Amino acid sequence: MSTDDMSIGAAPHTPSPPIRVLLAEDQVLVRDSFKVLIDATPGMTVVGEAGTGAEAVFLAQRHRPDIVLMDVRMPDMDGIEATRRICADPVGAGTRVLILTTFDQDDYVYASLQAGASGFLIKSATASELLTAIRIVSSGEALLAPTVTRRLIAEFRHGPRPAPVVRDLNDITQREREVLTLIGRGMSNSEIAEHLHLTVGTVKTHIGRLLAKLHARDRAQLVIAAYEGGLVTNSDGHR
């Protein structure tokens, strides 16, 4: 085959860079199991391991991972404060935090979201669920199921909670307000589309505009905006 023949046709496929994960978990055995699983998965790699919240902040600044898999309960600095510091760092704006939690014990849903977390993963999750969660959050989506939003509403009901981050809802349209309300109720894009008789593409467009107008990092922060703006009430927790 001539050189000219070789140059004809589609360009060779360039593989996407791997998802870079920082593990923040104080239990060594759990952390090691996560590392083995993630490093063995094509398209993912562990770039650092932290046993305390302070180490997680330091390593996030050092390695700039795509995802921090963050345990809530850690020595030295808890996962919420570590999340807040990581997400507040403008240099690390591309880093997203996936919180490891046990919903039956941890009352940290609201605080974690307000700190900037992009989702939650229950510690009893399967290996497949863990990998799927990493991919979802890495893609820019929030991992926030209706069960999580119901828990969040319960925390609003019983308080106390941190001071709200005020977001002005006056500049959003009526349709955007409807979409934001349904996001706050934990609906997926397809559920919102069905409820409002829209296409999924149109829903995504509205969400993109809401993110820009409300200066929200991701869907999780839109949930916070819906609650703090009074668009979701306590009764919405019983869908």
C-alpha positions in Angstrom: 0.0 0.0 0.0 1.4 3.4 -1.0 1.7 6.4 1.4 -1.1 8.1 -0.5 -3.4 5.1 0.0 -2.7 5.2 3.7 -3.7 8.9 4.0 -7.1 8.3 2.5 -10.1 7.7 4.8 -11.1 8.7 8.3 -8.6 10.0 10.7 -7.5 7.6 13.4 -9.6 7.6 16.5 -8.0 9.4 19.4 -9.1 7.8 22.7 -10.5 10.2 25.4 -8.2 10.8 28.4 -9.1 8.7 31.4 -11.3 10.0 34.2 -8.8 11.0 36.9 -10.1 10.0 40.4 -8.9 11.1 43.9 -10.0 8.8 46.7 -10.7 10.4 50.1 -11.6 7.6 52.5 -10.0 7.0 55.9 -10.6 3.2 56.0 -7.6 1.7 54.2 -9.3 -1.5 53.2 -12.2 0.3 51.6 -9.9 2.8 49.9 -7.7 -0.1 48.5 -10.7 -1.9 47.1 -11.9 1.3 45.3 -8.4 1.8 43.9 -8.2 -1.8 42.6 -11.6 -1.5 41.0 -11.1 1.9 39.4 -7.5 1.2 38.1 -8.8 -2.0 36.5 -11.5 -0.1 34.6 -10.7 1.2 31.2 -11.0 4.9 31.0 -10.4 5.5 34.7 -7.3 6.0 36.9 -6.7 6.8 40.5 -4.3 9.8 40.8 -4.2 10.1 44.6 -5.4 8.7 47.9 -6.3 10.7 51.0 -7.0 9.4 54.5 -8.2 12.8 55.9 -10.1 15.7 54.7 -7.1 18.0 54.9 -5.1 15.5 52.7 -8.0 15.4 50.2 -7.9 19.2 49.8 -4.1 19.2 49.4 -4.1 16.4 46.9 -7.0 17.9 44.9 -5.0 21.1 44.6 -1.9 19.1 43.6 -3.4 16.7 41.1 -6.5 18.5 39.8 -8.6 15.3 39.5 -11.8 15.1 37.6 -13.6 13.4 40.4 -13.1 13.3 44.2 -14.7 10.3 45.8 -15.3 11.8 49.2 -16.2 10.1 52.5 -18.2 12.4 54.8 -16.8 11.1 58.1 -13.0 11.5 58.2 -10.5 12.6 60.8 -8.8 16.1 60.8 -11.4 17.7 58.5 -14.8 16.2 57.6 -15.8 15.6 54.0 -18.2 18.5 53.9 -15.5 21.1 54.8 -13.1 19.4 52.4 -15.7 19.6 49.7 -16.3 23.2 50.3 -12.6 24.1 50.0 -12.1 22.0 46.9 -15.2 23.4 45.1 -14.3 27.0 46.2 -10.9 26.8 44.5 -11.2 28.6 41.2 -8.1 26.8 39.8 -9.8 23.5 40.4 -13.2 24.5 38.8 -13.2 21.2 36.8 -13.1 19.0 39.8 -16.4 17.5 40.9 -17.1 15.8 44.3 -19.0 12.6 44.7 -20.0 12.1 48.3 -19.9 8.7 49.9 -22.6 8.4 52.5 -24.9 6.1 54.5 -28.3 7.7 54.3 -29.6 5.9 57.4 -26.9 7.6 59.5 -25.6 10.7 57.8 -27.6 13.9 58.0 -25.4 15.8 55.6 -27.3 16.0 52.4 -28.1 19.7 52.4 -24.7 20.8 53.7 -22.9 18.6 51.1 -24.9 20.1 48.2 -24.4 23.6 49.5 -20.7 22.9 49.8 -20.6 22.1 46.1 -21.0 18.3 45.9 -22.3 17.0 42.6 -23.9 13.8 43.9 -24.1 11.0 46.4 -23.2 7.4 46.4 -24.4 5.0 49.1 -21.6 3.0 50.6 -23.5 -0.2 50.0 -23.5 0.4 46.2 -22.3 -2.3 43.9 -19.0 -2.0 41.9 -21.1 -1.3 38.8 -23.1 1.5 40.5 -19.8 3.1 41.7 -18.3 3.2 38.2 -21.6 4.5 36.7 -21.7 7.2 39.3 -18.2 8.3 38.5 -19.0 8.5 34.8 -22.3 10.4 35.4 -20.7 13.1 37.6 -17.6 13.3 35.4 -19.8 14.1 32.4 -21.2 17.1 34.2 -24.4 15.7 35.4 -25.5 15.5 39.0 -26.2 12.2 40.7 -29.3 13.2 42.6 -32.1 10.7 42.9 -35.6 11.5 44.1 -34.8 9.7 47.3 -32.0 12.2 48.0 -34.3 15.2 47.3 -36.9 13.8 49.7 -34.2 13.6 52.3 -33.1 17.1 51.6 -36.7 18.4 52.0 -36.9 16.6 55.3 -33.8 18.4 56.5 -35.4 21.7 55.4 -38.5 20.8 57.5 -36.6 19.9 60.7 -33.6 22.2 60.5 -31.4 23.8 61.6 -29.5 24.3 58.3 -26.7 26.5 57.0 -27.5 30.1 55.8 -28.8 30.0 52.3 -26.8 31.1 49.2 -29.2 33.7 47.8 -29.9 33.3 44.1 -32.2 35.8 42.4 -35.0 34.0 40.6 -36.5 37.2 39.1 -34.6 36.9 35.9 -35.8 33.4 35.0 -38.8 32.8 32.7 -42.0 31.2 33.8 -41.1 28.0 31.9 -37.6 28.0 33.5 -39.3 28.4 36.9 -41.4 25.3 36.1 -38.4 23.3 35.1 -36.5 24.4 38.2 -39.4 23.4 40.4 -39.4 19.9 38.9 -35.7 19.6 39.2 -36.2 20.4 42.9 -38.6 17.5 43.2 -36.0 15.1 41.9 -37.4 14.5 38.4 -35.1 13.4 35.6 -34.9 15.2 32.2 -37.3 12.7 30.6 -39.8 13.0 33.5 -39.7 16.8 33.2 -40.2 16.5 29.5 -43.2 14.3 29.9 -44.7 16.4 32.6 -44.4 19.7 30.7 -45.1 18.1 27.3 -41.6 19.2 26.0 -38.8 17.3 24.2 -35.8 16.2 26.3 -33.7 18.5 24.2 -35.8 21.5 25.1 -35.6 20.6 28.8 -31.8 20.5 28.5 -31.8 23.9 26.9 -33.9 25.3 29.8 -31.5 23.7 32.3 -28.5 25.2 30.5 -30.1 28.6 30.8 -30.9 28.1 34.5 -27.3 27.1 35.2 -26.1 30.3 33.5 -28.6 32.7 35.0 -28.3 31.3 38.6 -24.5 30.9 38.4 -25.0 27.3 39.5 -22.2 24.7 39.2 -24.5 21.9 38.2 -27.9 20.3 38.6 -27.3 19.7 42.4 -27.0 23.4 42.9 -30.2 24.0 41.0 -31.9 21.8 43.5 -30.6 24.0 46.3 -31.9 27.1 44.3 -35.3 25.6 44.0 -35.5 25.0 47.8 -34.1 28.3 48.8 -36.3 30.1 46.3 -39.4 28.6 47.8 -40.3 26.7 44.7 -40.4 23.3 46.6 -42.4 22.9 49.7 -42.4 20.3 52.5 -45.3 18.5 50.9 -43.2 17.9 47.8 -41.2 15.4 49.7 -44.0 12.8 49.5 -44.1 12.3 45.7 
